[in-house]
Amino acid sequence: MHALQACIGQFRSSSAVHGNVFLTNKLTSAKEYPMIKPIRRFVKALRGRSRDEKEFAYLSEARDLIDLEYRQRQIDRGLLGGR
């Protein structure tokens, strides 16, 4: 375990010396790599909606305040409206 931690420490210190190439999002900048944005959209479409997105969509369908509170309680209980 200590050998692994030492390797990680050496990697972090060497990447810090070389400009944090591996520790920043500079490589995935849309300005530097214009093809990244369409690829991200494609991957997001394949992946489907996240739990947060599903919950937001479910809450957005509420008809009134009572329905909204009911839906919030369902989500808190772990029930996503039967979906």
Residue, then its C-alpha position, 0 to 999 in steps of 0.5 A: m500500500h505504501a508503494l502505491q501511495a509513493c507512486i501516486g505522490q511521485f506522479r502528482s509532484s512530477s505533473a505539478v512540475h510539468g504544468n499540471v497537465f493531468l490535473t486540469n481540464k485544459l486538455t478538454s477545453a472546447k476552444e482548443y479541441p472543437m470536436i469535444k463538444p459534439i462528442r460530449r453531446f453524443v455520449k450524454a445522449l447514449r448515457g441517458r438521464s441522470r437521477d437528478e435530471k429524472e427527479f427534476a423532470y418529475l417535480s416539474e410535472a407537478r400541477d400544484l403545490i400539494d402535488l409538488e409536496y407529494r412528489q418531494r416526499q416520494i423522492d425522499r422515500g426513494l420512490l421516483g413516481g413509479r418510474 
